[in-house]
Amino acid sequence: MSTEFSFDILQRAGDSRARRGRLRTPHGVVETPAFIFCATKAAIKGLTMGQMREAQAEIVLSNTYHLMIQPGADVVEALGGLQAMTGWNGPMLTDSGGFQIFSMGHGSIADEIKGRRTPPGQSKGGNGGRATTLLKIEESGATFRSYLDGRKLTLTPEESVRIQKKLGADLVVQLDECTPFHVDRDYTRKSMLLSQRWGDRSLAEFARLNGDGRQAMYGIVQGGTFEDLRRDSAAWTRDRDFFGTAIGGTLGGNKAQMEEVVAWTMPHIHPDRPVHLLGIGGIRDIFMGVALGIDTFDCVSPTRIARHGWGLVEGAPGERINLRNAGFKADPGPLDPRCDCYACRTASRGYVHHLLKAGEMLGAQLVSIHNVATMTRLLREVRAAIETGTLGEARRRWVADERASEEAA
């Protein structure tokens, strides 16, 4: 492993597994716990990388699956890799593409829980389901059709590593199979073992290509909602030469089950490696994960909900306010009086409401700026709370029903 990569645990909480850390990469340092913002197709929707810097983002994530389809890894490499192409020039992570193959083939976990799955081979239509592009998953890899032009493509563990090498992010991830929520233990176990074999192949290819030491790889813990499988998969990642650990796969059908699955996993992973919780990033979820020892999170939600007019606000019911609501039409106040981002300094709730109702792109952009800044402020406060032993107090400030339940008691 290159000396440009390191992870130092600076402080541990006395009353939980929470920890304050520092993750060093060739493109900079990430103070942890941290939130990784999703530049899925090499762009943060609605924001420039300069605006991300101004909002104090530390690290962004791009997606192997989408970038291999368009514009193609060779094009990204020819443009200098993701750092040069996007102008970010900071720490970056690329995921392996495994989750997107799953979601394009089966629908997202949210689709599944809400009954929106489409059987393989059935097009999107009559039952409100999703079109499937996944053709088959076998030992060699996953075969699927491009959602762009219908080309038949195969992603193997080795090819995922080669693509991620061309993309050039600091942190890369092994290829895995993400099982649907509804499958039984036997299928989940077979899938987990397949992901482990893919992980060993990913590591071998990574070792072959990473002679310059400019990348570091995460292994993924699978096992669905089965405690023994989570334990076994965590031990497998611990015993392999990964730089970091990612907790992936289905985490259950509700918040309580997700917390249970993460709690099962954490005692069995490598204790000194950075730990990432894949695809999770609600404010309540972050406090839950941090208390269990998670170091980094990622989720598309800050900018996705912004495009629908939802602004993240400290202590708000449900973590956010809907700025499209008529009650904000003549509201002269900032989106959040505790926030000093560009949007909160320059635009009122009433103005943002008008922009959103008028269909002006600036409205969604201002809310996106605010939501990104809110997430970075949240994580700064989380880090400070770990240092001062006040994580519980910080949680009560940020999570409305935590405070409400305490006041009711």
PyMOL commands that set and color helices and strands:
alter all, ss='L'
color gray80, all
select helices_A, chain A and resi 49-54+64-69+73-78+81-86+98-106+109-113+157-167+185-209+227-238+255-268+283-292+301-306+317-319+326-328+342-346+349-358+361-388+391-398+400-408
alter helices_A, ss='H'
color red, helices_A
select strands_A, chain A and resi 6-12+19-25+28-32+34-38+59-63+92-95+134-138+141-145+152-155+171-173+216-221+244-247+275-277+296-299+310-312+320-322
alter strands_A, ss='S'
color yellow, strands_A
deselect
rebuild
show_as cartoon
